[in-house]
Amino acid sequence: MLVFLVFILLGLALLGLFTNLRRAEEAATIMAGAAFLLSLSAFVLPVEQALAAGLNQGREAFLFVSVICFISLAIQAYSLRHLDGHRWKRRTFRYFVALTISLLAFALADNILLLAVALGMSNFLLSRLVGHQQNWAAARASGRMAWRQLGLGSALLALAVGILYFSQERLSLRGLAESPIENPWLPIVASLLILSAMAQSAIWPLHRWLIASANAPTPVSAFMHAGLVNGGALILYKFAPILRQAEWSGTALVIAGATTAILGTTWMLVQTDVKRTLTCSTMGQMGFMILQCGLGLFPAAIAHMIWHGFFKASLFLSAGSTVKAAKNQSLRLEGSNTLPIFGFGILVGLGGALIFRQFTPDIGSLDSTYLLLLIFCGITCAHAVMAILQPRLSLGRAALAAALGLFGASVYGASVWLVESQLAPLSAPPLNTLHLAILAIFIIGWLAMIFRAYLPGLPGERLMASLYVRVLRDSQPEPTTLSLQRGQYHF
């Protein structure tokens, strides 16, 4: 029972943090490393698909366990030095280890009661970490706000779990997937699950807690953006068989996800500090992840969740050196090389899409929502190639850009294939008018961004200034979570 060994290791690490051992934090980090190696070995080596104590112990489960343990290990190792000398260092490590344990229980849970309790405990611990600087009013306000909104999401999930149990008399997710939900309860349960996932992943309009959390310590921000905020995808995946019985649920998720992706990306471009830039970027990425869930592309959504977790954790942990890189400048094509660069980028993007197709042929057919994923992959590949070529067009640079673009498409395709091989089979639904409209909006927005130098001027600078101010205002955190004067911050 390797999963129980992981819990035992982390439990011992947590107990050690309540003793007077001088190097308990280092010991906890070492045990987190051992838990990661143990979970990774269980993922790589074949194990039986089994349930024990309400926990899933198959390879699918150990994929999530490996990711969580690795992120926890990286953040704890960083915090050893980052929090050195801090009077609340040990308490922070206690929260880190306890949060890791509760997240593992949430990711592994097949028992829906355990699932709801683990998510509620994880959200409570996170809100305590956000507001850990208790003598700082802004931190306390951020912690309270995070708990209100995340606690609401946990309560909605608990309510959905309660209805499922009393109407179906089953506590196992596998058991619930095998039986249809009675019609009177299905819309209520589906609505509660969607709202819970939206609150967990900061989907508009339940996003305010994430923007207000930018004043959290750097390791806490890394844990939040790499871990807990991704929980919405896990909620939707775990309850996917139930949500698919409500045909409208996919439409609701597509609309909410696309709206959040557009808003988060737009807000990111107008921020003036690096942590809020990264926070709005996370909001946009969560929107795209939920959009993928709404399209029924769960392997891509889970792969997106994992890659985003690694990438955003590294950005937050290197936030000091990220300041120089975060210039909020997006690609703009102009000059005599515009058409050659654009044409070459599109050509390589088509090649990247074909490579991605070779890795992921079983997710869906070309008349399903899988087509959108294929086009998004091609656009991403083309955009990366154009960004490399824009400073200076040359044969050597074009060869390098093509190689990097196709390599990126291969890595992404391989990661989606790997995740797909571990998950329960879920086919992509057929295309409809809404999906095509979302695709058209994203393509038009992308083309307008890279060719904006050739667009006709909008009627009046006053209108543009008004739109900019509106976007900047809407993306600001709650005033109580800001320190507007130096005297308001006491360390």
N, C-alpha and C positions, 0 to 999 in steps of 0.2 A: 504494500500500500504506500507507494511513493508520495502520494498527495498528503498523507498524514505525516510523513517524515518532514515535508516542507512546513506544515503547520507547527510541528514540534520544534523545529529549528527556530522559526520566527517567534514562537511562544517563549522559548528559552531566552532569546535576544530581548524580548520585552520584559521578562522577569529580571534580567540582569540590569536593566535600566532603572529599576526600582531599588537597587542595592547601592552600597557605598563604593563599589569598585571604581577605581580611578579611570580605567580605560574601557568602561562599559560601552561607550559609543563605538569605539574601534571594534570591540567584540561583536556588537550588533551588526556592524557593516560586514564583517567577515562571515557571520552566519547568513546574512542576506545573500552574499556571494555563493555560499554553499547551497542555499535554497535555489538560486538561479541555475547552478550547474546540475543539480539534481533534477529540476524540472526540464531543463534542456535535454538531458539524457533520456528522460521519459518520453519527450516529444520525438526525438530522433529514433529511438529504439521502439519496435512494435510493442504495444501494450493492449490488454483486453479492454473492450468497450464495456465498462461495468459501472454500476451505481453502488455507492455505499454511504450510509449516513446522509442521504439526500444530496450527495455530491457526485457529479459526473467525473469519471476518471479516465476517459479516453484521450486520444491524441488531440482531438479538437480542444478539450479542456486544457491540456498541457501547453498548447499553443498560447492561450491567454495567460497561463501561469508563468511561462517563460518570459513573456513581454513585461508583465507586471513586476516580476522579480528583478529583471534587468534594469528597468527604470528606477525602481526603489534602490537598487544597489548603486547606480550612478549618482542619484541625488544624495544618498547618505554619504558616499565617498566625497562628494563635493562639499557637503555640509560640515565635514570634519574640520576643514580649514576655514570655510566661510563663516561658521559660527564659533570659531575658536575664541574663547574669552567671553562669550555671551552668557549672561547670567541665567538665561533660560534655554541653554543648549540641550541639556539632558531632557527637559520636558518636551522640547521640539522633537528630539529623537524618539521619545515615547510615542508621540503622535504619529511620526512617520511609520514606525513599525506596526502600531495598531491599525493605521490606515491601510498598510499593505495587507495585513491579515484580513481585514473586512472586505477589501477589494477582491482578494482571492476567493473568499466565500461567495461574494456576489457573482464572480465570473464562473465559478464551478457549480453553483447551485442548480439542482434539478427540482428541488423542493421549493415551491413558490412562496411559502411562508419564510423559509430561510433567505430566499432571494430578496424579499421586501425588507426583512430585518437587517440584512447585510448592507443593502443600499442606504437605508436610513442611518445606520451607524457610520458608514463611510462619509455621508454628507455632513453629519454632525461633527465628526473629527476634522473634516476639511474646513468647516466654518470656524472651528476653534483655532485652527492654524492661521486662517486669514486674519483673525482678530487677536492674534497671540500677544501683540504689544498693547497690553491692557491699559497702560497709562497714556495711550495715544487715542484721542477721541475719534479720529478718522478711521483708525484700524478697528476700533470697537464697532463703529457704524457699518463698516464693510463686512465684518463678521456676522453682525445681526442680519444684514440684508441677504448675505449668502445663505444663512440658515432659513430665513423666511421663504425664499424662492426654492432652494433645494429641498427644504423640509416639505414644502407644498408638493413638489414632485414626488417625494418619498411617500407622502400621505396618499396621493392619488394612486400610486402603484399599490400601496397596501389596501386601499379600497377596492381596486380591481381584483386583487388576489382574494380578498374576502368574498366578493360576489362570485368569483369562479369556484371557490371551494363550496359555498353554500348552494350554488346552483348545479354544480357538476359532481360534488363530493369526491374530488380528487385533488391531491397536492402535488402530483408529479407533472412536470412539463411534458414529458413523453406521453403520459396518459392523457393529458388534455389535448395533445396534438392528434390523438387517435379518435376523438369523439367530437361531433359538431356541438357548438354552443346554441342553447335555446334562443330563438329569435328575440324574445322580449329583453334579454340581457345583452345580446351581442353589440348593439350600438353603444350602450353605456360602457361596457368593458373596453371596447375598441377606442372610444373617446378618451377614457381615463389613461389607457396605455400610451396613446399618442401625446397627450398633454404631459404625462410624466417624462417621456423621452425628450420632449421639447424643453421642459424645464431643466433637465439634466444636461443637455447639450447647448444651452443658452440660445435657443432658437427664438427669433423675433415672434411675438413681443415679450417673451420670457427671458430676455437677454441681459437685463439691467445688472444683475448680480455679477456677471462676468466682467463687465466694464468697470464696475466699482471695486473689483478685487485687484486692480493694478498696483495698489500700494502694499500688497502682501510681500513678505520677504522673497528673495529670488528663488531659493529652493522650493518654497511653497508654491510659487507661480509655476515652476517647472513641473511639480507633481500634479498640480491642478490641470494644466493644459495638456500634459502628456498622458494623464490618466483619467481622472474622474469626469472631466467634461466630455470625454468620448463615450460615456456610459449609455447615452441615448441609443447608439447603434446596437449595443448589446441587448438592451431592453427590447428593441424592435425585432432583432434576430431571434431572441429566445421565444418571443410570442408571435413570430411570423405566421405559424399555422392558424392561429386564432384571428389575426388581423386580416389574413387573406379571405376569411369567411365574410368580412365586411368589405365589399368591393370598393366603397368610397374611400377607404382608409389610404390607399395608395395615392389617390388624387390629392387628399389633404396633405400628405407628407411631401408630395412633389411641389405643391404651391408654397408650403411653409419653408421647405428647404431652398427652393430657388429664390424666394424673397430674401431670406437671410443671407444667402451667398452673395447676392447683389449688394445688399445694404452693408454687410461686413467688409466687403472688398472696397466699396466706395468710401466708407468711413476710415478705413486704413490709410487711404491716400491723403487725408487732411489732418492727420494727427501730428503733434509737435514733440512728442517724447517717445522713446523707443519702446517702453513697456506697454503703453497704450496702443502703439502701432502693432505690436505683436498680439495684443489682446483682440483687437478688431480683426486681425488676420485669422486668428483662431475662430472667431465668430463666422467669418466667411467660409472657412474650411469645414466647420461643423454643418453649415447650411448645405454645402455640396455633399457631405457624407449622408445627411438625412435625405437629400434629393435622391441619392443612389439607393437608399433603402426604399423610398417610395416607388422607384422604378423596378424594385424587386431584384436589384443587383447586389445581393448581400456579400458575395465573395469580394467584390470590388470595394464595398463599403468597409468591410473588416480590414482589408489590406490598406485602404486609405487611413483608417483609424490607427493602425500600427505604424505606418510611415510617418503620419502626422505626429504621433506621440514621440517617436525618436527625434524627428526634426525640430519640433517645438521645444522639447526638453533641452536639446543642444543649444538652441538660440537663447533661451532664458538663462541657462547656466553660463553662457558667454555674453550676457547682455552688455557688459562693459565694452567689449570689443565690437559688439554689433552696432553700436551707436554710429560709427563712421560708415558702416555699410548700409544702414537703413535710411536711404535718402528719399524714399517714396517716389522714385522715378520709374515710370512704366515705359515700355518700348514704344517708340514713335519712329516710323519710317519716313524719311524725306531725303531729297537730293537725287542725283542722277542714277544712283544704284538702287532706287526703291523697287522697281519692277523685277530686276534680277534677283535681289535678295528675297523678295516675297515669293517669286516663282520657285526658287531653289528651296525655300523653307517649306512650301506646300508639297513639293516633290518628296522631300525627305519625310515630311509628316505622313504622306501616303504610305511610304515604306515602313514607317514606325507602326502605323495602324495595321498593316499586313502582318508584321512580326507579332504584334499583340494578338491578332486573330489566330495565329498558329499556336500560341500558348494557351488560349482560352476558347477553344471551339465548342465546349460543352455547356457554357453558361447560357447561351441562347442563340437563336437564328437571327438573320439579318432583317426579318420582319417583326422583331421583338424590340424591347427597350435596350437590348444589348447593342443595337446600332448606335444609340446615343453615346454609350461608353466608348465604342470604337472611334467615333468622330471626336470625342473629347480627348482621347489619347493622341490622335493625329494632330489636333490643334495644339496640344501641349508640346509635342515634339517639334512641330513647325515653329512655334513661338520661341522655344529655346534656341533653335538653329538661327532664327533671325536676330535674336539678341546677341549671339556670338558674332554674327557677320556685320551687324550695323556699324560698329566703330571703324572697321576697315575691311573692305572686300578684297580677298586674294584667293588664289587657288589653294594654298596651304591651309588658310583659315577655313575655307569651305570644306575641305576634306576633314579637318578636325571637327567642325561643327556637325557634319553628317555622321561621323563616327560616334560622337558623344550622343547625338540625338537618337540614333538607332540603338546604341547600347542602353540608354535610359529606357527606351520602349521595351527592350528585351528584359531588363531587370524588373520593370513594372509588370510585364506580362507574366514573368516567372513567379513573382510574389503573389499575384492574383490566382494563378494556377495552384500554387502551394496552399493558399488559404482555401480555395475551392475543394481541394482534395481532402481537406479535414472536416469540412462542414457537411451537414445534412443536405441532400440535393434539393434545390429550390430553383425551378426554371423561371426565366425572365418572362413577364407577361407580354402580350402583343402591344404594338404601338397604337396610340390613339391621337386624336387631334391636339389634346393638351400637351402631349410629349413633343410633338412636332413644333408646337408654338414655343415651348420652352427652349428647344434647340435653336429655333430661329432667333429668339431674343439674345441668346448667348453668342451666336455667330455674328449677328449685327453689332452687338456691343464690342466684341473682340475686334472686328474690322474697323469700327469707328475709333477705337483706341489707338490702333497702330497707324491709321491713316488720318488722324485728326488734324495734321498739319495742312491737309488739302480740303477740309470741310469748310463750307461757307461760314462766315462769322455769324454768331447768334445775335438777335436784335438787342443790342445795347449791353454795355459793360455792367450797367446797374442790375440787370437781370442775373448775370453770371455771379456778381458779388452777392446778390440776395440768395441764390442757390447755394453758394459756398458757405455762407453764414448759417443757412438752415441745416446743411449737412453737418457742419462743425458743432452746432448747438445740439442736434439730436444725438450725436455720438458722445456727449459729455456724461460723466458719471454723476451720481447724486451729489449735491453740494455738501451734504454732511460727511461724505467719504473723502473730501479733499481738505488739505491743509493749505489755506490761502495766506497764512502768515507764519513766519518762522517760529514765533512764540507758541504756536499751537502744537508743535512737535516737541515732545520731551523724551529723551532717550536715557 
